[in-house]
Amino acid sequence: MERGKKKEMPIMPYVNRLEPSEDAVIWRFVDLRKFRDLMASEELYFRRADLFDDKSEGLPPEQYAMRVLGLDPYDVNDRVKLKNHLGFLAQNRESYYISCWHLYRQETLDMWDQYGERGVAVCSRYGLLKSALDGLLDEAHAGLVRYGTAHLANTFNTLEFITTKQIQYSQDRELRAWLTIIDPLAPGNRHIDINNFPQPVPLDLNPRNSWVPDCKRRRIDLRSLITGVFISPWAEAYAAEEIKHWVKLKGFPNAVRNSELASAQTPSLNDFRAMRHLTGSRFPELKIAEKCPMTKEELHQFSETLSKVPTSHVQFLYRQRWEACRLSSEGLPHPTDIQYLEATLRVLDARRSE
């Protein structure tokens, strides 16, 4: 290698990788502040895995770990062993810096609420994202996230846990890119307390090395990665103008479009969140849902709330849930979905007869 020339790394394969097609459409939902940062810096942002809102990020469910490691949940010594394994994994995940994307199928208000709010969705294709990662100075990976534990096949591998999330997040249809950057001087016992007992997470009394950052940024060619930008249905007028200005400034004069969900029938963000609080947007596994239908009290509260919502908004929410059921990969809708749909239809029928 020539003196002074930096070594570049090709994008790396990983165990049990699951990928979409190269031309699969992917979206990255970001708020206005993060969009400004992307446009101004022209850098991809990678967050350290342990700093995500989901505190189980990169960690296996406790029941799965117990089963695979052959531990007895009622044995005190085995519980100590479990904490030691989880604590070590929790340190390992600090070596992973993640950029989250969504494998696009259709727009939903839930995804906007969860990740975009009044911001944007930056659009690309999977092959373009891989090209952007190829040739970085770090070990880079990309692939689909899997949900649940059935695919793990009794393995206990940090990299597989980084590409696995709990089943209630399956509606996110996440595709992620990440960098693996290991601190060579990191101790492996930061989860051991002052009494020499392991804990399931690193402890504040054993801080990581000061040079380990919360995030990583990597320079990219925006014009080679971004194929379009969608503006949130809840974006303020001033925000929409700023978004259009940034896109035009960066050489994408015709790449900005309004969300297809933006219409007079779209509920406000506050109204949608009030409805979402009642109905939920994350569903348990089908077998669990079948055992836990909504109670009469919950259905009554749901109907009471619907009765205070404009008819156009009720119709919109019905269509959203019906479409989500129709496109569900599980085939049949959850019993709770059926209950919500029936309750919504009763409210609409009552209004027609008034």
N, C-alpha and C positions, 0 to 999 in steps of 0.2 A: 504494500500500500504506500502511496506517495506521502512524503512527510507533510504534515499539516492538514491532510485530507481526512474529514470525519467519516467514520464507518457508518453506513446506512444499513438498516435492517429491513428485510422483506416482511410483509405481513405473514404471521405464523399460523399454521394449523394447530388445533388442540384436540384433546381426547373427546370422542363422541360429538364432534362438531355438527351442528344442524344449521344449514344455510338456506335462504330463499334463492330464487333465481337471480341472476345478475341484473335483470331489468325490473326487479320488484320495486315498487314505489315505497319510499320511506319518508316519514315526517318527523321533524323534531319540534315539539311544542316548547315555546319559550315566552316569558313575559317581556314587556317592553324594555326593561333594563338590560336583560340578557341579550336581546336582539341588538340593542345599541352597541353592546360590548362586542358581539360577533362582527358587526359591520365595521366598527372602528378599528378593531385589532386584527381582523381576518385570521383569527386563531380559533381552533376547536378547544372547547373547555372539557376537561376530564376531572370529575370529582372523586376524591378518595373514597373507597367503598364503605368504610366504617362511618362516614359522615352523612349517609343517606337517611331520610326520614324513617325508612324501614330498618329498624334496628336488627332485624334478622338477616339483613343483606349478607350474602356469602357464608351463611351458617346453616347447617341442616336442622330440621325439626328435632326436638329432643327425643321423641319416640323413635324416629328413624335411627338416630345415633345410637340409642340404647340397643336397638335390635341388631344393627350391623356390627357393633362392637361386642355383642354378646354379654351385655351388662344387665343386672337385675335391678329394676327401679326401686325395689324395697330393701336393697342391700346398701348400707351406709358407705362401705368402702367403694362399691361400684358407683355411687353418686359422686364420690370424690374423683374417681377416674374420669367420669363424664365431664365434670367441670374442668379437669385438666385438658382433655381433648378439645372442648369448646373454646377454652381460653387460648389455646395454642392456635386454633383456626382463626379466632378473632384477631390475633396479631398478624397472621399471614395475610388476611384480607387487606391490611393496610398497604400492601404492595401493589394493589390494583386500583387504577384510576379509570373511571368509567364515563362514557358519553352515551346517553340513552336516546334511542330513536323508537318510532312506532311503525310497525309494518301496516301500511295503510290498506284498509278495505272500504271504509266509508267514514264520513265525519260523524262524530257524536258529540253532543253537548257535554257529556261526562268527561271526555278527554280534554276538551277545552277548559272545563272547570278545574280539573285536576292539575293540568300542567301549563296551559296557555293563558287562562283567564282573559285578560283584555289585550293580549299580545299577538303573537303570530305563530304560524306553523311554517317552518323552513322545509322545503320539499327537495328530495333528491332521489337517487336510485341506489340500490345496494352495491352494484358494481362501481359506481362513482365514489361511494364512501370507502370501499376497499382500496381503490386507487389512491385516495387521499392519504390513507394510512400506510401505503406501501412506500418504503424508503425513509421512514422516520428513524431517528437515532435510537428509539426504544423498541423493545419487543411488543408488537401490536397484534391484536386479535380482533375478530368480528364474527358475529353469528347470532342466531336466535336464542332467546331465553326460553327455557322449558318450565312448566309449572307442575307442582306436586312432586312426588318422589318415585313414581312408578318406573321412570326411565333410568334411575340411578343404578338399578340392578345390584344392590348391596355393595356399592363402592363407597369409598370415603376419601374423596379427592377434593382439594381446595378449589381447583380450577372448575370442576363440575358444579360445585356449590355456587361459584360466582356466576354461572350461567343458569342457575335454577332459582325460582322464586316460589313463594307459597301460592296455593291454588286460587286464593281470593284476588290475586292480581292478574289473573289470566286475561281479563278484558283489555289490559294494556297492550297486548300483542307486542311485547317489547323485543326490539333488536338492539343489541348493544355493541359498541366498540370499546376496547379498553387497552390500556398500556400496563405492562408488568414492569415495575421498577423496584427492585429489592434493595433495601438498605443493608449493605454488607456488614455493617457494624451493629445491627440491631440485636439486642439480647433476646433470648427465647423464653424468658421467664417473667415477663412483665405482669403476668396474671397471678403470680404468687404473692400472698399477703404477708404481713409481718410475722404471722404465726406459722409460716411455711405451708399454708393450705392454698390449693389452687382455687381460682375464681373463674367464672365463664367469660370474663372480659378482662382486658388489660386494666390495671389500676392506676389512679392518678399519682399514687406514691411512687410508681415506677414509670416516669414519663418516657415517651419515645424520644429519639435524638432530635435536637432542635432544628436540624436541617431538613427534616421530613416535612414537605409542604402539604397543605390541605387540598391542593389541586395541581394539575399540570396543564399547560397550554402549548399547543403545537400549531405553528404557522401552516396555513393551507391556501390553496388557490380557490377563492370563493366562486369564481366564474366556472371552474371545472367541476365543482361539487353541487352548487345550488341550481335547481331547475325551475324553481318558482317559490313564491311566498304567498300564503293565505292569511288574511287579516281576521282576527277573532270576531265572532258575531257580537261580542260585547265591547269591542274597542271603542273608545271615545273618538270623536271627530278629529281632535287635535292629534291623537295618537296615530290614527290612520294616515293623516297628512305627513307626519314625521316618518312613518314606515315607508310610504311611497317615495319620500325624498331620499332616504337612505338607499333604497333599492336602485333608484335612478342614478344616484351619485356613484354607486359601485358598478354601473354598467349593465343593469337589468331593466331596461326601460319598459318592457311589456310583461314583466314577471309577477306583478302584484295583482291579486284577485281577492275579492271579499269572500268570506265563508259562504258556502252554499246553504248554511243554516240560518243566515241572517235574513229575517223577514219580519213583517208586522206581527206574525203569530209567535215569534220566538219569545219565551218568557225572559224577564230580566234575570241577571245573574243572581240577585238575592232571592227571587221567586224560585228559580231553578234549585238553588241550594236548600231552600226550605222544603221543596218536594223531595229532593234527594236525601235529605235528613230522615224523612219518613220512609221512603221506599228502599233506600240504599242503592249503591251502584256496584258493590262487590258481593258476589254470591258464594256461599259455601259449596262444597262438593255436592253433587246431585243426591247422593245417598243421605247426606246429612240434611239437605233441604227437605227431602221427602219426609223425614221424621220431625221436621220443625215448621209446619205450616203456620201462617199468621193466626193470632188469636182474634176473637170477635172484637175485643177492645182495640187492637191495633188496626183492624179493618175499619172500625167506626171512626177512629181518629184520622185515618187516611181519607175517608169519605168526607168528613167534616172539613178537612183542609181543602180538598178539591172543590167543595161547594163555594169556597171564597175566591177561587181562581177564575179569571175570565174563560169563557167557553173556548175561545180560540187556543188558549194555552192548554186547556185540558185535552183538546183534540191533538195538539202537538205532542204532548207527553204520551198519549196513547199510541200515536204512530211511532214514536221513538222506541217505546218498549216492545211493540209488536215487531218492529224491524229487527231489534236486537234478538228476539226469540227466533225469528225466521232465519237469521244468519248464524245462529248458534251452532258450533261444531258438535255439540252433544246430542243433536237431533231433537228430542222432545224438550219443551220448555219446563222450567222448574215449577213446581206447584205454587210457589209464591208469586211467580209471574202471572199464572192463570188467575190467582186471586186478585192481583192488582188490576189486570185487564178487565175482569168482570166488574169490579167495583167502579172503575172508570166508566165503563159502558152504562152502568146503572145511573151514574150522575148525569151523563149525556142524555140518556133516555128520559130522565126526570125533567130535564130542562126543555126537551122537545115537547113534552106534554103540558107544559105550563102555559 
